[in-house]
Amino acid sequence: MQLDSGIWDESPQVISVKETVHLLSQVIQKLDENDYFSAQIMVGVAVHLLQNVQSELEQHQQIERMLREVLNNSI
């Protein structure tokens, strides 16, 4: 599932969050249709996508902290 936003420089995390929002809007539709099984699976996929984004952001923050420490120690 790829959303066309017209912006070419969006990070993979931004794209994942947009896809998750789109997926959750489909969950609402499934719930309106009383398709609880599909909605439950889609929510699970959305949670997984957001957990991946969270993990990537935590790794990014850790790398940033390490770089700042190295820069501070070299000054």
mmCIF file of the N, C-alpha and C atoms, coordinates in Angstrom:
data_MODEL
# 
_entry.id   MODEL 
# 
loop_
_atom_site.group_PDB 
_atom_site.id 
_atom_site.type_symbol 
_atom_site.label_atom_id 
_atom_site.label_alt_id 
_atom_site.label_comp_id 
_atom_site.label_asym_id 
_atom_site.label_entity_id 
_atom_site.label_seq_id 
_atom_site.pdbx_PDB_ins_code 
_atom_site.Cartn_x 
_atom_site.Cartn_y 
_atom_site.Cartn_z 
_atom_site.occupancy 
_atom_site.B_iso_or_equiv 
_atom_site.pdbx_formal_charge 
_atom_site.auth_seq_id 
_atom_site.auth_comp_id 
_atom_site.auth_asym_id 
_atom_site.auth_atom_id 
_atom_site.pdbx_PDB_model_num 
ATOM 1   N N  . MET A 1 1  ? 0.849   -1.165  0.000  1.00 0.00 ? 1  MET A N  1 
ATOM 2   C CA . MET A 1 1  ? 0.000   0.000   0.000  1.00 0.00 ? 1  MET A CA 1 
ATOM 3   C C  . MET A 1 1  ? 0.898   1.231   0.000  1.00 0.00 ? 1  MET A C  1 
ATOM 4   N N  . GLN A 1 2  ? 0.814   2.040   -1.000 1.00 0.00 ? 2  GLN A N  1 
ATOM 5   C CA . GLN A 1 2  ? 1.636   3.246   -1.129 1.00 0.00 ? 2  GLN A CA 1 
ATOM 6   C C  . GLN A 1 2  ? 0.720   4.438   -1.342 1.00 0.00 ? 2  GLN A C  1 
ATOM 7   N N  . LEU A 1 3  ? 0.909   5.452   -0.524 1.00 0.00 ? 3  LEU A N  1 
ATOM 8   C CA . LEU A 1 3  ? 0.121   6.670   -0.675 1.00 0.00 ? 3  LEU A CA 1 
ATOM 9   C C  . LEU A 1 3  ? 0.908   7.669   -1.493 1.00 0.00 ? 3  LEU A C  1 
ATOM 10  N N  . ASP A 1 4  ? 0.255   8.301   -2.460 1.00 0.00 ? 4  ASP A N  1 
ATOM 11  C CA . ASP A 1 4  ? 0.917   9.297   -3.298 1.00 0.00 ? 4  ASP A CA 1 
ATOM 12  C C  . ASP A 1 4  ? 0.662   10.668  -2.701 1.00 0.00 ? 4  ASP A C  1 
ATOM 13  N N  . SER A 1 5  ? 1.674   11.221  -2.052 1.00 0.00 ? 5  SER A N  1 
ATOM 14  C CA . SER A 1 5  ? 1.513   12.521  -1.410 1.00 0.00 ? 5  SER A CA 1 
ATOM 15  C C  . SER A 1 5  ? 2.038   13.647  -2.276 1.00 0.00 ? 5  SER A C  1 
ATOM 16  N N  . GLY A 1 6  ? 2.773   13.331  -3.328 1.00 0.00 ? 6  GLY A N  1 
ATOM 17  C CA . GLY A 1 6  ? 3.340   14.365  -4.162 1.00 0.00 ? 6  GLY A CA 1 
ATOM 18  C C  . GLY A 1 6  ? 4.650   14.901  -3.637 1.00 0.00 ? 6  GLY A C  1 
ATOM 19  N N  . ILE A 1 7  ? 5.092   14.418  -2.494 1.00 0.00 ? 7  ILE A N  1 
ATOM 20  C CA . ILE A 1 7  ? 6.350   14.856  -1.910 1.00 0.00 ? 7  ILE A CA 1 
ATOM 21  C C  . ILE A 1 7  ? 7.322   13.685  -1.983 1.00 0.00 ? 7  ILE A C  1 
ATOM 22  N N  . TRP A 1 8  ? 8.480   13.924  -2.600 1.00 0.00 ? 8  TRP A N  1 
ATOM 23  C CA . TRP A 1 8  ? 9.421   12.832  -2.852 1.00 0.00 ? 8  TRP A CA 1 
ATOM 24  C C  . TRP A 1 8  ? 10.397  12.603  -1.708 1.00 0.00 ? 8  TRP A C  1 
ATOM 25  N N  . ASP A 1 9  ? 10.529  13.564  -0.808 1.00 0.00 ? 9  ASP A N  1 
ATOM 26  C CA . ASP A 1 9  ? 11.556  13.456  0.214  1.00 0.00 ? 9  ASP A CA 1 
ATOM 27  C C  . ASP A 1 9  ? 11.022  13.058  1.585  1.00 0.00 ? 9  ASP A C  1 
ATOM 28  N N  . GLU A 1 10 ? 9.877   12.419  1.643  1.00 0.00 ? 10 GLU A N  1 
ATOM 29  C CA . GLU A 1 10 ? 9.339   11.971  2.920  1.00 0.00 ? 10 GLU A CA 1 
ATOM 30  C C  . GLU A 1 10 ? 10.136  10.777  3.423  1.00 0.00 ? 10 GLU A C  1 
ATOM 31  N N  . SER A 1 11 ? 10.347  10.756  4.712  1.00 0.00 ? 11 SER A N  1 
ATOM 32  C CA . SER A 1 11 ? 11.092  9.650   5.305  1.00 0.00 ? 11 SER A CA 1 
ATOM 33  C C  . SER A 1 11 ? 10.225  8.392   5.308  1.00 0.00 ? 11 SER A C  1 
ATOM 34  N N  . PRO A 1 12 ? 10.863  7.240   5.386  1.00 0.00 ? 12 PRO A N  1 
ATOM 35  C CA . PRO A 1 12 ? 10.094  5.992   5.472  1.00 0.00 ? 12 PRO A CA 1 
ATOM 36  C C  . PRO A 1 12 ? 9.170   5.973   6.693  1.00 0.00 ? 12 PRO A C  1 
ATOM 37  N N  . GLN A 1 13 ? 9.593   6.632   7.771  1.00 0.00 ? 13 GLN A N  1 
ATOM 38  C CA . GLN A 1 13 ? 8.758   6.672   8.967  1.00 0.00 ? 13 GLN A CA 1 
ATOM 39  C C  . GLN A 1 13 ? 7.479   7.468   8.718  1.00 0.00 ? 13 GLN A C  1 
ATOM 40  N N  . VAL A 1 14 ? 7.601   8.589   8.021  1.00 0.00 ? 14 VAL A N  1 
ATOM 41  C CA . VAL A 1 14 ? 6.422   9.405   7.708  1.00 0.00 ? 14 VAL A CA 1 
ATOM 42  C C  . VAL A 1 14 ? 5.473   8.612   6.818  1.00 0.00 ? 14 VAL A C  1 
ATOM 43  N N  . ILE A 1 15 ? 6.024   7.926   5.858  1.00 0.00 ? 15 ILE A N  1 
ATOM 44  C CA . ILE A 1 15 ? 5.200   7.111   4.958  1.00 0.00 ? 15 ILE A CA 1 
ATOM 45  C C  . ILE A 1 15 ? 4.496   6.008   5.737  1.00 0.00 ? 15 ILE A C  1 
ATOM 46  N N  . SER A 1 16 ? 5.212   5.357   6.661  1.00 0.00 ? 16 SER A N  1 
ATOM 47  C CA . SER A 1 16 ? 4.602   4.303   7.479  1.00 0.00 ? 16 SER A CA 1 
ATOM 48  C C  . SER A 1 16 ? 3.462   4.839   8.330  1.00 0.00 ? 16 SER A C  1 
ATOM 49  N N  . VAL A 1 17 ? 3.648   6.017   8.908  1.00 0.00 ? 17 VAL A N  1 
ATOM 50  C CA . VAL A 1 17 ? 2.589   6.605   9.731  1.00 0.00 ? 17 VAL A CA 1 
ATOM 51  C C  . VAL A 1 17 ? 1.377   6.945   8.866  1.00 0.00 ? 17 VAL A C  1 
ATOM 52  N N  . LYS A 1 18 ? 1.610   7.488   7.678  1.00 0.00 ? 18 LYS A N  1 
ATOM 53  C CA . LYS A 1 18 ? 0.494   7.799   6.770  1.00 0.00 ? 18 LYS A CA 1 
ATOM 54  C C  . LYS A 1 18 ? -0.244  6.527   6.357  1.00 0.00 ? 18 LYS A C  1 
ATOM 55  N N  . GLU A 1 19 ? 0.511   5.469   6.079  1.00 0.00 ? 19 GLU A N  1 
ATOM 56  C CA . GLU A 1 19 ? -0.119  4.200   5.717  1.00 0.00 ? 19 GLU A CA 1 
ATOM 57  C C  . GLU A 1 19 ? -0.931  3.654   6.890  1.00 0.00 ? 19 GLU A C  1 
ATOM 58  N N  . THR A 1 20 ? -0.417  3.834   8.100  1.00 0.00 ? 20 THR A N  1 
ATOM 59  C CA . THR A 1 20 ? -1.129  3.367   9.284  1.00 0.00 ? 20 THR A CA 1 
ATOM 60  C C  . THR A 1 20 ? -2.433  4.130   9.471  1.00 0.00 ? 20 THR A C  1 
ATOM 61  N N  . VAL A 1 21 ? -2.397  5.433   9.276  1.00 0.00 ? 21 VAL A N  1 
ATOM 62  C CA . VAL A 1 21 ? -3.615  6.246   9.386  1.00 0.00 ? 21 VAL A CA 1 
ATOM 63  C C  . VAL A 1 21 ? -4.642  5.780   8.355  1.00 0.00 ? 21 VAL A C  1 
ATOM 64  N N  . HIS A 1 22 ? -4.184  5.535   7.135  1.00 0.00 ? 22 HIS A N  1 
ATOM 65  C CA . HIS A 1 22 ? -5.081  5.050   6.084  1.00 0.00 ? 22 HIS A CA 1 
ATOM 66  C C  . HIS A 1 22 ? -5.665  3.686   6.472  1.00 0.00 ? 22 HIS A C  1 
ATOM 67  N N  . LEU A 1 23 ? -4.821  2.823   6.990  1.00 0.00 ? 23 LEU A N  1 
ATOM 68  C CA . LEU A 1 23 ? -5.266  1.494   7.409  1.00 0.00 ? 23 LEU A CA 1 
ATOM 69  C C  . LEU A 1 23 ? -6.307  1.597   8.518  1.00 0.00 ? 23 LEU A C  1 
ATOM 70  N N  . LEU A 1 24 ? -6.073  2.477   9.475  1.00 0.00 ? 24 LEU A N  1 
ATOM 71  C CA . LEU A 1 24 ? -7.027  2.629   10.575 1.00 0.00 ? 24 LEU A CA 1 
ATOM 72  C C  . LEU A 1 24 ? -8.352  3.221   10.100 1.00 0.00 ? 24 LEU A C  1 
ATOM 73  N N  . SER A 1 25 ? -8.320  4.037   9.067  1.00 0.00 ? 25 SER A N  1 
ATOM 74  C CA . SER A 1 25 ? -9.592  4.532   8.520  1.00 0.00 ? 25 SER A CA 1 
ATOM 75  C C  . SER A 1 25 ? -10.366 3.385   7.866  1.00 0.00 ? 25 SER A C  1 
ATOM 76  N N  . GLN A 1 26 ? -9.637  2.434   7.295  1.00 0.00 ? 26 GLN A N  1 
ATOM 77  C CA . GLN A 1 26 ? -10.296 1.250   6.739  1.00 0.00 ? 26 GLN A CA 1 
ATOM 78  C C  . GLN A 1 26 ? -10.859 0.366   7.851  1.00 0.00 ? 26 GLN A C  1 
ATOM 79  N N  . VAL A 1 27 ? -10.189 0.365   9.005  1.00 0.00 ? 27 VAL A N  1 
ATOM 80  C CA . VAL A 1 27 ? -10.691 -0.394  10.155 1.00 0.00 ? 27 VAL A CA 1 
ATOM 81  C C  . VAL A 1 27 ? -12.069 0.125   10.555 1.00 0.00 ? 27 VAL A C  1 
ATOM 82  N N  . ILE A 1 28 ? -12.227 1.438   10.556 1.00 0.00 ? 28 ILE A N  1 
ATOM 83  C CA . ILE A 1 28 ? -13.529 2.023   10.899 1.00 0.00 ? 28 ILE A CA 1 
ATOM 84  C C  . ILE A 1 28 ? -14.602 1.516   9.947  1.00 0.00 ? 28 ILE A C  1 
ATOM 85  N N  . GLN A 1 29 ? -14.260 1.447   8.669  1.00 0.00 ? 29 GLN A N  1 
ATOM 86  C CA . GLN A 1 29 ? -15.213 0.945   7.676  1.00 0.00 ? 29 GLN A CA 1 
ATOM 87  C C  . GLN A 1 29 ? -15.564 -0.516  7.964  1.00 0.00 ? 29 GLN A C  1 
ATOM 88  N N  . LYS A 1 30 ? -14.552 -1.322  8.288  1.00 0.00 ? 30 LYS A N  1 
ATOM 89  C CA . LYS A 1 30 ? -14.801 -2.738  8.593  1.00 0.00 ? 30 LYS A CA 1 
ATOM 90  C C  . LYS A 1 30 ? -15.686 -2.881  9.826  1.00 0.00 ? 30 LYS A C  1 
ATOM 91  N N  . LEU A 1 31 ? -15.473 -2.027  10.823 1.00 0.00 ? 31 LEU A N  1 
ATOM 92  C CA . LEU A 1 31 ? -16.309 -2.083  12.021 1.00 0.00 ? 31 LEU A CA 1 
ATOM 93  C C  . LEU A 1 31 ? -17.746 -1.694  11.699 1.00 0.00 ? 31 LEU A C  1 
ATOM 94  N N  . ASP A 1 32 ? -17.922 -0.700  10.825 1.00 0.00 ? 32 ASP A N  1 
ATOM 95  C CA . ASP A 1 32 ? -19.271 -0.317  10.399 1.00 0.00 ? 32 ASP A CA 1 
ATOM 96  C C  . ASP A 1 32 ? -19.970 -1.456  9.670  1.00 0.00 ? 32 ASP A C  1 
ATOM 97  N N  . GLU A 1 33 ? -19.180 -2.289  8.992  1.00 0.00 ? 33 GLU A N  1 
ATOM 98  C CA . GLU A 1 33 ? -19.720 -3.437  8.256  1.00 0.00 ? 33 GLU A CA 1 
ATOM 99  C C  . GLU A 1 33 ? -19.834 -4.677  9.140  1.00 0.00 ? 33 GLU A C  1 
ATOM 100 N N  . ASN A 1 34 ? -19.539 -4.531  10.434 1.00 0.00 ? 34 ASN A N  1 
ATOM 101 C CA . ASN A 1 34 ? -19.554 -5.641  11.390 1.00 0.00 ? 34 ASN A CA 1 
ATOM 102 C C  . ASN A 1 34 ? -18.573 -6.748  11.020 1.00 0.00 ? 34 ASN A C  1 
ATOM 103 N N  . ASP A 1 35 ? -17.500 -6.396  10.334 1.00 0.00 ? 35 ASP A N  1 
ATOM 104 C CA . ASP A 1 35 ? -16.447 -7.350  9.969  1.00 0.00 ? 35 ASP A CA 1 
ATOM 105 C C  . ASP A 1 35 ? -15.329 -7.236  11.009 1.00 0.00 ? 35 ASP A C  1 
ATOM 106 N N  . TYR A 1 36 ? -15.614 -7.791  12.192 1.00 0.00 ? 36 TYR A N  1 
ATOM 107 C CA . TYR A 1 36 ? -14.708 -7.631  13.325 1.00 0.00 ? 36 TYR A CA 1 
ATOM 108 C C  . TYR A 1 36 ? -13.403 -8.391  13.147 1.00 0.00 ? 36 TYR A C  1 
ATOM 109 N N  . PHE A 1 37 ? -13.462 -9.527  12.476 1.00 0.00 ? 37 PHE A N  1 
ATOM 110 C CA . PHE A 1 37 ? -12.250 -10.319 12.262 1.00 0.00 ? 37 PHE A CA 1 
ATOM 111 C C  . PHE A 1 37 ? -11.239 -9.540  11.422 1.00 0.00 ? 37 PHE A C  1 
ATOM 112 N N  . SER A 1 38 ? -11.693 -8.985  10.294 1.00 0.00 ? 38 SER A N  1 
ATOM 113 C CA . SER A 1 38 ? -10.795 -8.202  9.435  1.00 0.00 ? 38 SER A CA 1 
ATOM 114 C C  . SER A 1 38 ? -10.282 -6.967  10.167 1.00 0.00 ? 38 SER A C  1 
ATOM 115 N N  . ALA A 1 39 ? -11.170 -6.320  10.920 1.00 0.00 ? 39 ALA A N  1 
ATOM 116 C CA . ALA A 1 39 ? -10.767 -5.126  11.661 1.00 0.00 ? 39 ALA A CA 1 
ATOM 117 C C  . ALA A 1 39 ? -9.683  -5.461  12.674 1.00 0.00 ? 39 ALA A C  1 
ATOM 118 N N  . GLN A 1 40 ? -9.831  -6.592  13.353 1.00 0.00 ? 40 GLN A N  1 
ATOM 119 C CA . GLN A 1 40 ? -8.843  -6.996  14.349 1.00 0.00 ? 40 GLN A CA 1 
ATOM 120 C C  . GLN A 1 40 ? -7.480  -7.245  13.705 1.00 0.00 ? 40 GLN A C  1 
ATOM 121 N N  . ILE A 1 41 ? -7.470  -7.907  12.566 1.00 0.00 ? 41 ILE A N  1 
ATOM 122 C CA . ILE A 1 41 ? -6.210  -8.170  11.859 1.00 0.00 ? 41 ILE A CA 1 
ATOM 123 C C  . ILE A 1 41 ? -5.581  -6.853  11.409 1.00 0.00 ? 41 ILE A C  1 
ATOM 124 N N  . MET A 1 42 ? -6.393  -5.959  10.877 1.00 0.00 ? 42 MET A N  1 
ATOM 125 C CA . MET A 1 42 ? -5.874  -4.677  10.394 1.00 0.00 ? 42 MET A CA 1 
ATOM 126 C C  . MET A 1 42 ? -5.305  -3.838  11.539 1.00 0.00 ? 42 MET A C  1 
ATOM 127 N N  . VAL A 1 43 ? -5.945  -3.883  12.701 1.00 0.00 ? 43 VAL A N  1 
ATOM 128 C CA . VAL A 1 43 ? -5.414  -3.166  13.864 1.00 0.00 ? 43 VAL A CA 1 
ATOM 129 C C  . VAL A 1 43 ? -4.074  -3.769  14.268 1.00 0.00 ? 43 VAL A C  1 
ATOM 130 N N  . GLY A 1 44 ? -3.965  -5.089  14.209 1.00 0.00 ? 44 GLY A N  1 
ATOM 131 C CA . GLY A 1 44 ? -2.690  -5.740  14.518 1.00 0.00 ? 44 GLY A CA 1 
ATOM 132 C C  . GLY A 1 44 ? -1.583  -5.298  13.578 1.00 0.00 ? 44 GLY A C  1 
ATOM 133 N N  . VAL A 1 45 ? -1.901  -5.184  12.299 1.00 0.00 ? 45 VAL A N  1 
ATOM 134 C CA . VAL A 1 45 ? -0.914  -4.719  11.317 1.00 0.00 ? 45 VAL A CA 1 
ATOM 135 C C  . VAL A 1 45 ? -0.529  -3.270  11.616 1.00 0.00 ? 45 VAL A C  1 
ATOM 136 N N  . ALA A 1 46 ? -1.512  -2.447  11.955 1.00 0.00 ? 46 ALA A N  1 
ATOM 137 C CA . ALA A 1 46 ? -1.239  -1.039  12.270 1.00 0.00 ? 46 ALA A CA 1 
ATOM 138 C C  . ALA A 1 46 ? -0.332  -0.921  13.492 1.00 0.00 ? 46 ALA A C  1 
ATOM 139 N N  . VAL A 1 47 ? -0.597  -1.720  14.508 1.00 0.00 ? 47 VAL A N  1 
ATOM 140 C CA . VAL A 1 47 ? 0.247   -1.711  15.707 1.00 0.00 ? 47 VAL A CA 1 
ATOM 141 C C  . VAL A 1 47 ? 1.668   -2.110  15.343 1.00 0.00 ? 47 VAL A C  1 
ATOM 142 N N  . HIS A 1 48 ? 1.802   -3.128  14.520 1.00 0.00 ? 48 HIS A N  1 
ATOM 143 C CA . HIS A 1 48 ? 3.133   -3.586  14.093 1.00 0.00 ? 48 HIS A CA 1 
ATOM 144 C C  . HIS A 1 48 ? 3.876   -2.479  13.340 1.00 0.00 ? 48 HIS A C  1 
ATOM 145 N N  . LEU A 1 49 ? 3.195   -1.809  12.432 1.00 0.00 ? 49 LEU A N  1 
ATOM 146 C CA . LEU A 1 49 ? 3.822   -0.712  11.687 1.00 0.00 ? 49 LEU A CA 1 
ATOM 147 C C  . LEU A 1 49 ? 4.304   0.391   12.626 1.00 0.00 ? 49 LEU A C  1 
ATOM 148 N N  . LEU A 1 50 ? 3.471   0.753   13.591 1.00 0.00 ? 50 LEU A N  1 
ATOM 149 C CA . LEU A 1 50 ? 3.850   1.819   14.520 1.00 0.00 ? 50 LEU A CA 1 
ATOM 150 C C  . LEU A 1 50 ? 4.974   1.386   15.456 1.00 0.00 ? 50 LEU A C  1 
ATOM 151 N N  . GLN A 1 51 ? 4.997   0.111   15.831 1.00 0.00 ? 51 GLN A N  1 
ATOM 152 C CA . GLN A 1 51 ? 6.101   -0.387  16.657 1.00 0.00 ? 51 GLN A CA 1 
ATOM 153 C C  . GLN A 1 51 ? 7.415   -0.329  15.891 1.00 0.00 ? 51 GLN A C  1 
ATOM 154 N N  . ASN A 1 52 ? 7.363   -0.624  14.602 1.00 0.00 ? 52 ASN A N  1 
ATOM 155 C CA . ASN A 1 52 ? 8.573   -0.518  13.777 1.00 0.00 ? 52 ASN A CA 1 
ATOM 156 C C  . ASN A 1 52 ? 9.067   0.923   13.711 1.00 0.00 ? 52 ASN A C  1 
ATOM 157 N N  . VAL A 1 53 ? 8.147   1.856   13.538 1.00 0.00 ? 53 VAL A N  1 
ATOM 158 C CA . VAL A 1 53 ? 8.527   3.273   13.496 1.00 0.00 ? 53 VAL A CA 1 
ATOM 159 C C  . VAL A 1 53 ? 9.137   3.684   14.833 1.00 0.00 ? 53 VAL A C  1 
ATOM 160 N N  . GLN A 1 54 ? 8.520   3.266   15.919 1.00 0.00 ? 54 GLN A N  1 
ATOM 161 C CA . GLN A 1 54 ? 9.038   3.604   17.244 1.00 0.00 ? 54 GLN A CA 1 
ATOM 162 C C  . GLN A 1 54 ? 10.447  3.052   17.434 1.00 0.00 ? 54 GLN A C  1 
ATOM 163 N N  . SER A 1 55 ? 10.662  1.827   17.014 1.00 0.00 ? 55 SER A N  1 
ATOM 164 C CA . SER A 1 55 ? 11.987  1.211   17.137 1.00 0.00 ? 55 SER A CA 1 
ATOM 165 C C  . SER A 1 55 ? 13.024  1.974   16.320 1.00 0.00 ? 55 SER A C  1 
ATOM 166 N N  . GLU A 1 56 ? 12.670  2.339   15.101 1.00 0.00 ? 56 GLU A N  1 
ATOM 167 C CA . GLU A 1 56 ? 13.595  3.094   14.247 1.00 0.00 ? 56 GLU A CA 1 
ATOM 168 C C  . GLU A 1 56 ? 13.922  4.458   14.850 1.00 0.00 ? 56 GLU A C  1 
ATOM 169 N N  . LEU A 1 57 ? 12.921  5.116   15.417 1.00 0.00 ? 57 LEU A N  1 
ATOM 170 C CA . LEU A 1 57 ? 13.160  6.423   16.030 1.00 0.00 ? 57 LEU A CA 1 
ATOM 171 C C  . LEU A 1 57 ? 14.021  6.301   17.284 1.00 0.00 ? 57 LEU A C  1 
ATOM 172 N N  . GLU A 1 58 ? 13.817  5.255   18.063 1.00 0.00 ? 58 GLU A N  1 
ATOM 173 C CA . GLU A 1 58 ? 14.655  5.031   19.241 1.00 0.00 ? 58 GLU A CA 1 
ATOM 174 C C  . GLU A 1 58 ? 16.100  4.783   18.836 1.00 0.00 ? 58 GLU A C  1 
ATOM 175 N N  . GLN A 1 59 ? 16.310  4.021   17.767 1.00 0.00 ? 59 GLN A N  1 
ATOM 176 C CA . GLN A 1 59 ? 17.665  3.782   17.271 1.00 0.00 ? 59 GLN A CA 1 
ATOM 177 C C  . GLN A 1 59 ? 18.296  5.091   16.805 1.00 0.00 ? 59 GLN A C  1 
ATOM 178 N N  . HIS A 1 60 ? 17.517  5.904   16.127 1.00 0.00 ? 60 HIS A N  1 
ATOM 179 C CA . HIS A 1 60 ? 18.008  7.198   15.653 1.00 0.00 ? 60 HIS A CA 1 
ATOM 180 C C  . HIS A 1 60 ? 18.429  8.078   16.830 1.00 0.00 ? 60 HIS A C  1 
ATOM 181 N N  . GLN A 1 61 ? 17.603  8.119   17.872 1.00 0.00 ? 61 GLN A N  1 
ATOM 182 C CA . GLN A 1 61 ? 17.931  8.921   19.051 1.00 0.00 ? 61 GLN A CA 1 
ATOM 183 C C  . GLN A 1 61 ? 19.194  8.410   19.732 1.00 0.00 ? 61 GLN A C  1 
ATOM 184 N N  . GLN A 1 62 ? 19.354  7.107   19.796 1.00 0.00 ? 62 GLN A N  1 
ATOM 185 C CA . GLN A 1 62 ? 20.545  6.527   20.410 1.00 0.00 ? 62 GLN A CA 1 
ATOM 186 C C  . GLN A 1 62 ? 21.796  6.916   19.623 1.00 0.00 ? 62 GLN A C  1 
ATOM 187 N N  . ILE A 1 63 ? 21.719  6.848   18.313 1.00 0.00 ? 63 ILE A N  1 
ATOM 188 C CA . ILE A 1 63 ? 22.856  7.232   17.468 1.00 0.00 ? 63 ILE A CA 1 
ATOM 189 C C  . ILE A 1 63 ? 23.164  8.715   17.646 1.00 0.00 ? 63 ILE A C  1 
ATOM 190 N N  . GLU A 1 64 ? 22.124  9.539   17.717 1.00 0.00 ? 64 GLU A N  1 
ATOM 191 C CA . GLU A 1 64 ? 22.322  10.974  17.939 1.00 0.00 ? 64 GLU A CA 1 
ATOM 192 C C  . GLU A 1 64 ? 23.048  11.236  19.256 1.00 0.00 ? 64 GLU A C  1 
ATOM 193 N N  . ARG A 1 65 ? 22.624  10.559  20.323 1.00 0.00 ? 65 ARG A N  1 
ATOM 194 C CA . ARG A 1 65 ? 23.279  10.727  21.624 1.00 0.00 ? 65 ARG A CA 1 
ATOM 195 C C  . ARG A 1 65 ? 24.742  10.316  21.556 1.00 0.00 ? 65 ARG A C  1 
ATOM 196 N N  . MET A 1 66 ? 25.015  9.210   20.893 1.00 0.00 ? 66 MET A N  1 
ATOM 197 C CA . MET A 1 66 ? 26.391  8.735   20.769 1.00 0.00 ? 66 MET A CA 1 
ATOM 198 C C  . MET A 1 66 ? 27.242  9.738   19.998 1.00 0.00 ? 66 MET A C  1 
ATOM 199 N N  . LEU A 1 67 ? 26.705  10.279  18.917 1.00 0.00 ? 67 LEU A N  1 
ATOM 200 C CA . LEU A 1 67 ? 27.443  11.270  18.133 1.00 0.00 ? 67 LEU A CA 1 
ATOM 201 C C  . LEU A 1 67 ? 27.713  12.533  18.943 1.00 0.00 ? 67 LEU A C  1 
ATOM 202 N N  . ARG A 1 68 ? 26.736  12.969  19.716 1.00 0.00 ? 68 ARG A N  1 
ATOM 203 C CA . ARG A 1 68 ? 26.944  14.152  20.560 1.00 0.00 ? 68 ARG A CA 1 
ATOM 204 C C  . ARG A 1 68 ? 28.030  13.899  21.596 1.00 0.00 ? 68 ARG A C  1 
ATOM 205 N N  . GLU A 1 69 ? 28.039  12.705  22.182 1.00 0.00 ? 69 GLU A N  1 
ATOM 206 C CA . GLU A 1 69 ? 29.079  12.369  23.153 1.00 0.00 ? 69 GLU A CA 1 
ATOM 207 C C  . GLU A 1 69 ? 30.454  12.392  22.503 1.00 0.00 ? 69 GLU A C  1 
ATOM 208 N N  . VAL A 1 70 ? 30.556  11.824  21.317 1.00 0.00 ? 70 VAL A N  1 
ATOM 209 C CA . VAL A 1 70 ? 31.833  11.807  20.606 1.00 0.00 ? 70 VAL A CA 1 
ATOM 210 C C  . VAL A 1 70 ? 32.277  13.233  20.292 1.00 0.00 ? 70 VAL A C  1 
ATOM 211 N N  . LEU A 1 71 ? 31.359  14.053  19.816 1.00 0.00 ? 71 LEU A N  1 
ATOM 212 C CA . LEU A 1 71 ? 31.698  15.442  19.498 1.00 0.00 ? 71 LEU A CA 1 
ATOM 213 C C  . LEU A 1 71 ? 32.098  16.221  20.748 1.00 0.00 ? 71 LEU A C  1 
ATOM 214 N N  . ASN A 1 72 ? 31.391  16.013  21.838 1.00 0.00 ? 72 ASN A N  1 
ATOM 215 C CA . ASN A 1 72 ? 31.720  16.715  23.080 1.00 0.00 ? 72 ASN A CA 1 
ATOM 216 C C  . ASN A 1 72 ? 33.066  16.270  23.636 1.00 0.00 ? 72 ASN A C  1 
ATOM 217 N N  . ASN A 1 73 ? 33.396  15.000  23.476 1.00 0.00 ? 73 ASN A N  1 
ATOM 218 C CA . ASN A 1 73 ? 34.671  14.484  23.974 1.00 0.00 ? 73 ASN A CA 1 
ATOM 219 C C  . ASN A 1 73 ? 35.843  14.914  23.108 1.00 0.00 ? 73 ASN A C  1 
ATOM 220 N N  . SER A 1 74 ? 35.580  15.232  21.856 1.00 0.00 ? 74 SER A N  1 
ATOM 221 C CA . SER A 1 74 ? 36.674  15.612  20.958 1.00 0.00 ? 74 SER A CA 1 
ATOM 222 C C  . SER A 1 74 ? 36.987  17.104  21.018 1.00 0.00 ? 74 SER A C  1 
ATOM 223 N N  . ILE A 1 75 ? 36.131  17.863  21.674 1.00 0.00 ? 75 ILE A N  1 
ATOM 224 C CA . ILE A 1 75 ? 36.352  19.319  21.752 1.00 0.00 ? 75 ILE A CA 1 
ATOM 225 C C  . ILE A 1 75 ? 37.286  19.651  22.889 1.00 0.00 ? 75 ILE A C  1 
# 
